[in-house]
């Protein structure tokens, strides 16, 4: 197994990476690859500090649940109960809707021009909220799912309001210190941080340094940094029920249910999915210079952690390759199914996935799909479900106006327009 993981990583083109394969909290494989710093050729290791990007959201959700356990808030509280100056209509969304990306509050990191000026300067949380607080909602709360960093930034403000201390200080006192996560922190640009990795982007002929980003901007949605060693400590604590009890962790893995009854694979700070039938909670992270992934199998105790210092890199596909190296590449053969004529007639059309268009067209006895997360020929797999002809692990399901695209360790939701 160790040789198989090494073989996968030998084919990956990134400046540096750190990979852990853990079973029941104990590492089977934990190793650095490549360089934490290309200029000094410093090797990446299990103690290298990487930006976590959106893996931060799992910590923010954990902090909210710790406050809930103390009776300082309820998940069905309205945002305005904790941030009374926040205006309508956003003040009426619930904390649960913020946690599950069903609030409708626009995603500030998608706003035009944000990275040209605002994101290179330091801001208070209130100044960050001002970028989106007066915008209209994208949809009625609870009726749709749309990934929004704004929701988790606001949850950082809720943590500060309830705890009476800064977001970073609360996480340090309640999560990092108790678990011995000594290298994990709110990773600002100014402090000198031992073993900090430099972040890179692809450039002609190799790599270039990642563009500057004030870490006050990702805030509670993406500003933490950690090491492989510390994240293995976190995984061990979760497996043992030491940070959050197992009942609370099970609640975090309950899917969002939209107003029309559609079940969506996002819980409380974790995405939910399956890998060849095995339930997995996972989250990816991407930020200037870094891409990360954390996958925890809910049965069997397996965890895969991936940290890299390359931005705009797809960590889910690499995590899939690592899972195949660990668990084997065998899969059940696909069974040929005749398509339902009514379904084949109903589902073609145009769908909206986030801000991008997806087209679905009839193609013989199957469908052709073209969009940002999948371009493939689909063959029927039963009812209103289809699989990619060249990848049996990729499934597309049509439920009412929704289309769900599910791949190992990733999924997306689109709505017909």
N, C-alpha and C positions, 0 to 999 in steps of 0.2 A: 504493500500500500504506500509506504514512504517513497519508494522508487517511482511509483506511478504519479504521485503528487509532484515530485521533483521533475519528472518528464513533462508534465503539463506546464509547469512554471518555466522550464527551459525554452519553451516555444513562445512565451508571452513577451511582447515588446513593451516594457514599462521601465522607467528609470530604476525604481525600487519597489519592493512589496514585502509584506509579511503575511504569512498564512498559518492558520492553526486549524487542526482537526482534533476535536475534543469528544470524548465519550464519557458521559456521566460525570462531567466536571473535571476529568483527568485528561491531559493532553496526550494524544497519540502521535501528533506531529506538530511542531511549532518551530518555524524557521523564517529567517529573513532571506530575501533574494535581491540581488542588484545593489543599488546605492541609495542611501538616504540623502546624499549630497553629491551631485555629479562633479562639481568644481573641485572638491577636496577628495572625491572618490571614497567618501566614508560609507562603509557597508550598512545596509539596512539589517535590523535585527529585531528580536522580540521586545526589546526595550526602546525601539525607535518611536518617537511621538509623531503621529500622523493627525491631520485634521480629520474629524469624523463626519463632517458635513451633516446630512440629514439623519444619521444614526443618533444625533442629538435628540431627535424627537422622541425616541424611546425613553431617554432619561427624563425629558420634560414630562411625558405621560406618567412615568414612575413617580416623579415629584408630586404631581397632582393627586395621584392615588394615595400617597403618604399623607397628604393634607386631608384627604377625604377620611382616611382611617382615624385621624385625630378630631374629626367633626368640624373642621374649619371651613369646609365647603361640601357641596353635593354636586354630582356630575350633571344633574338637571337644573342647577342654578343658572339664571340668566347672567350673561356677561356683565350687564349693567349693575348687578348686585355687588360686584367686586371692583369694577372700573366705572364708577358712577358718572364720570365725565364723558364716557364714550357715547356718541350720538346714536339715535335711531336711524335705520332699522337694525343696525348691527348689535346694538345693546341688548336686543331681545333674543339673540341666539343663545343656545345653551353651551355649557362647557363640554358636554358630550359631543355636540355637533362640531365644535372646534377640534376636539381630539380626533374625530372621524372624518374630517374634511367634508362635512355635509352642511356647513354653515352658509355657504353662498358668498362669504366675504371674499372679495377679489384678492388674488395672489400678487403681493407687491413686487415679487422678484420678476414678474412678467410685465411690469409697467414700462412703457417706452422711455428710454433715456435714463433709467435708474442707474445703470452702471457707468454712464459717462461722467456723472458729477456727484450725485448723492452718495453712491456706494464707496467712494474713495475718501470720504470724510467721516469723522466720528460723530455719533448722534446719541441722544438719550432715547430710551424706549418711547417716550411721548412723541418725540420728533419722528421716530420711525412709524408709529401708529398714524401720525398726521398724513403720511403718504397715501393712506387708503381709507381712513375712517369716514370720509364724507362721500365715498364712491357708492353708487347703487349696488345692491347685491346682484350677483350673477344669476341666482335662482332663489326660489323660496326655500328657507332652511328646512332640511330634512327631505327634500324632494330629489336631490341628485348628489353625486360625488364628484368633487373636483379638488385635486390636490392643491393645498394652499398653505404656503409658508406664513401667511398673515395669521392664520388661526393659531399656530404654535408660538409666534411672536406674542400674540395677545395672552396666551397661556403663561408665558414668562411674566407678563405684567400681573396676572392673577396670582401667581406664586409669590411675587414680591409683595403684593397687597395683603395677602393672607398671612404670610410668614413675618412680614415686617423687616425683612433683610433682602439684600440683592439676590437675584437669581443665582449667580455664581456661588455666593456664600451659602445659600440653602443647599445646593447640590453637594458642595464640599462637606458640609457638616452632616448631612443626612444620608448621603450615598457614598461618596468617594472615601472619606475618612473611615467610616465603619467597615468598609470592605477592604481596606488596605490598598486602595487604588491611588497610590502616591504620585503617579505620573499623569493622572487624568485631571483636566482643568478646563476652565473657560480659556481658550487659546488665543489671547490677544496678540497683536503684532509686536508690541513694545518689549515685554519681558524677555530676558535671556532664559531660554528653556533648554535644559540638558537633553541631548539626543533628539532635538527637533529635526524632522525631515524638511528639506526644501521642496517646494511644489513646482511642478513643471507642466508645460503644454507641448504638444507636438509642433514642430516647426520644420521648415525646409532643411533637409539634411540632418535632422535629429530632434533636439529638444531646445526649448527656451524657457526662461523663468516665467512662472505664472503671473498674470497681472495682479496688482495690489488690490486688496479688498479690506475695508475696515471691518473688523469682526464685531463691531456694534450693529452691523446691518443684518447678518444672519441670526444673531442673538439666540433666543431659545429655540429657534428652528434649525440651527446649524453651526454654532460657534464652538463646540467642544472639541478637544483633542485628547487622544489616548494612545495606549500601546497595546500590542498583542497580549503582553503579560497581564495588563490590567483588565482587558476585556475577557480573558479567560477566568480571572477572579470573579468578574460579574456573572459569567455563565455558571460557574460553580455555585455561587450564592443562590442564583435563581433555581438551579436544579435541586438544591437542598431546601428551598423555601425560606432562605434566611433574610432576604431583603423584602420580598413580597411573598406572602403565603401562597400556596398552590391554588387556593380558591380565587384569589385576586388575579393571579396569572391566567387562570382559566377565563375570567371576565375580560381580560385584555385580548383574548383570542376569540371573543364572540364577534361575529361579523356585523357590520352596519346593515340595518334593514331600512330601506327607503320607504317613503310614504305610500308608494304603490306596491309594496311588498317585496321588491327585488332585494336579494341578499348580496352584499358587496364585500369583497375580501379585504376589508380594512377594519381592524379592531381599535384598541386604544394604544396608539403609538407603534403598532406593528402591522405590516401587511400580512395577509393570510393567504396561504396557497397550499398546493400539494406538489410533491415530487414523486411521480409514478405511484400515486395513491396514498403516499405517506403525508400526513398533515405537517405543515411547516409554518412557523412564524418567521418573518424575515423583514429586513429593511435595507435599502440601498442608500448611499450618500454620494453626492457630487458637488464639488465646490471648486473655486479657482485652485488648480494644482493638485487636487486629490479626488480619488474615487474609492468607495468603501462598500463592504457588504457584510451582513451578519445574518446567518441562517441557523435557526434552532429547530430541529425536528422534535415534534411534541411527543413522539413515541420512539423508544430505543435510545434516547439520550445523546444523539449525535448533534454536534454543532460545528459549523464551518465559518471561520472568520477570515476576511480578506481586507487588507489595507494596502493602498497604493498611493504613490505620490505623482500621479498623472491625472490631470483633469480631462473632462470630455472622453472618458473611457467607460466602456460598458461592463460593470463588474458582475452583473447577473449572469451573463453568458459564461464568464470565466468560472463563477461559482458552480454553474452547471457542470462544466468540465471537471472541476475538482470533485464534485459529488459522484460523477461517473467513475473517476479514478479510485474513489474510496469504496463505492458500493457496487461497482461493475457496470458495464454498458448494456447488459441484456435487458430487453423489454418484451412484454407480451406482444405477439404478432397482431397487427390490426385485422379486424374482421370486416370483410367487404359488406357494405350495407347499401341497399337501394334507396335513393333519395325520395323523400316525400314530395310529390309534385306540388302540393299546396304550399309547403315551406319554400321550395325552390322558386315558386312564383311570388311569394310574399316578401322575402327578405332582401332581394336586390334593391339598391338605392344608395343614397349618400348619408353618411353618418358624421357626427362631430365628436372627435376625440380630443378633449381639452380645447385647444384653439385650432386644431388641424382637421382637415377633411379626410374621410375614409370612403372609398368607393367599393361597393360590392356588386358584382355583375354575374349573371348566369353564364356558365361555361360548360356546355355539355351536360353531364349528369352531376356536375358540381358547381362550385362558385370560384370566381377570382376576386381576391381582396387586395387593395392597394392603399397603404396608409403608413404613418410614421413608425408604428411598432410592428407591422407585419405586411409583407407583400408576398403572396403565395397563391397557389391553387389549392382549393379546399375540396375534400371529398366527404360525403355523408358518413356520419358515425352513429346515427339514430336520432329520430325526432328532429329537433331544431338545432342539433349539434353537428359540427363538422371538425375534421382534423386536417392539418396541413399535409399535402400529399408527400412532401419530402421530409416530414418530421412528425412522427406519431405522437410526440410529447406536446405538440402545440394544438390546442383546441379552441374553436370559436363557437360560442353559443348565442342564439338569438332568443331573447325573452321580451315579448311586447315590443316597445320602441327601443330597447337596449340591445347592444352587442357587447359581449364580454370576450376578450381575447386573453387566453391563459397559456402561458409558457412556463417552463420550470423556473421558479424564483422570480417571476414577473407576471404582471397582468395589467390590462387597461380596460377602461369602460368607455363606450361611445353610445351616443343617442342619435336616433334617426332624425333627420331634418327634412 
